Amino acid sequence: MDETVLKNLEHRVDELLQRLNSLSHENRSLRESQAAMLNERARLIEKTELARSRVESMISRLKSMEQDS
């Protein structure tokens, strides 16, 4: 194989390895972000359900007070 072809191939392999490392890092970062967002989503759903429960309880008490008067 010609020396120039070999050097070009070596250079291309190096570029591909750098790209692989970059994409691996990006993938890891995106997975961490996704996990954080899923945790935040679960927290917000729980918070929303608690608020819904409280509002429903208030509505029931108001209806009860309305019927008593």
C-alpha positions in Angstrom: 0.0 0.0 0.0 1.2 3.5 -0.8 2.5 5.5 2.2 0.1 8.4 1.3 -2.9 6.1 1.2 -1.9 4.6 4.5 -1.5 8.0 6.1 -4.9 9.1 4.8 -6.4 5.9 6.1 -4.8 6.4 9.5 -6.0 10.0 9.6 -9.5 8.9 8.7 -9.5 6.3 11.4 -8.4 8.9 13.9 -11.2 11.3 12.8 -13.7 8.4 13.2 -12.4 7.6 16.7 -12.7 11.3 17.7 -16.3 11.4 16.3 -17.1 8.2 18.2 -15.8 9.7 21.5 -17.8 12.9 20.8 -21.0 11.1 20.1 -20.5 8.8 23.1 -20.1 11.8 25.3 -23.2 13.5 23.8 -25.2 10.3 24.2 -24.3 10.0 27.8 -25.2 13.7 28.4 -28.5 13.3 26.7 -29.3 10.2 28.7 -28.5 12.0 31.9 -30.7 14.9 30.8 -33.5 12.6 29.9 -33.3 10.9 33.3 -33.4 14.3 35.1 -36.4 15.3 33.0 -38.3 12.1 33.7 -37.7 12.6 37.5 -38.9 16.2 37.2 -42.0 15.0 35.2 -42.8 12.4 37.9 -42.4 15.1 40.6 -44.7 17.5 38.7 -47.3 14.8 38.1 -47.3 14.0 41.8 -47.6 17.7 42.7 -50.5 18.1 40.2 -52.3 15.1 41.7 -51.9 16.5 45.2 -53.3 19.9 44.1 -56.2 18.2 42.2 -57.0 16.2 45.4 -57.0 19.3 47.5 -59.2 21.2 45.1 -61.7 18.3 44.9 -61.7 18.2 48.7 -62.5 21.9 48.9 -65.3 21.6 46.3 -66.8 18.8 48.4 -66.6 20.8 51.5 -68.2 23.8 49.8 -71.0 21.7 48.4 -71.5 20.2 51.9 -71.7 23.7 53.4 -74.1 24.8 50.7 -76.4 21.9 51.4 -76.3 22.6 55.2 -77.5 26.1 54.8 
